[in-house]
Amino acid sequence: MNAPILLTISRILAIPVLVVIMLTPFPGQEIAAFAVFIFACLTDMLDGFWARRKKMTTVLGSLLDPMADKLLIASALICLVESHVVASWMAIIIIGREIAVTGFRAIAASRGLNIPASNWGKMKMTLETITIAILILGPVHLGSLYNLAQTAGLWLIVALALFSAIEYFARYGPSVLSQDSPS
């Protein structure tokens, strides 16, 4: 157990807090949810930076970190669907992509292949984080920027989710699927 793993765990623990805040109406709800979401996103940036810089990368950390990221994004998206901010079909595509790519990467890892995050996947994650933060903050606080995020931001995320998934499967699919499963 090291500091980067503790940051990742704090991100995981922030998720139920975020969900409760997002689904419980009260004065200042948007600001509180935004603060928790930004805290979680900052722990994501900090834990990876710290682990690499201080050479504290671990197997546990490499498993927990992407899981925490996916749980955070999926939870926020599901809450935004419940609040009628995000169309359910968009959330299904985005979350489905995460499950499919994670499963594919797990199969590759079981066969001794490491599939690094692609630039398209990183771009998608950055856009997801920014768009979701804007959508959490809401139209009262952001006006037309909110409308832009709700339309253009979400459509771009869906496009990047699909494109990056296709890229993973096209680039690595033949080598992952052509290998015999380990005995």
C-alpha positions, 0 to 999 in steps of 0.5 A: 500500500503506497500513496498513489494507491491510497489516492486511487482508493480515495477516488473509488470512495468518492464515487458513492459520495458523488452519486448520492450528491448527484441524485439528491436535490438540495441547494448547491447540489451542482457545486458539491457534485462538481467539487467531488467530481473534480477531486476524483479527477485530480486524484487520477492525474496525481496518482499516476504522476506520483507512481511513475515519478517516484517509481512506485508503480505496482500491479495493484495500482495498475489494476485499480487505477483504470477500474476507478476511472471507469467506475467514476465515468460510468457512475457520473454518466448513469446519474446524468441519464437519470437526470435527463441530461445524457441520452441513455443510448449515448451512455450505453455506447460510452460505457459499453466501449469501456467494458469491451476494451477493458475485456479485450485488454484483459484477454491480451494480458492473459496472453502476455500482450500489453496493450497501452492506452491509445492517444484516441482513448486518452483524448476521449477520456479528457473530453469525457472528464471536461464534458461531464464536469460541465454537465454536472455544473449545469446550465444555471452556472454555465449557460451556453457552454452547458448547451455546447457540452450537452450537444457537441461534447457528448457527440464527440465522446460517442464518436471518439469512443467508437473510433478508439474501440475500432482502433484497438480491435483493428490494431491488436485484434489479429495478434490477440485473437490469433494466439492460442489460449494458454494451457 
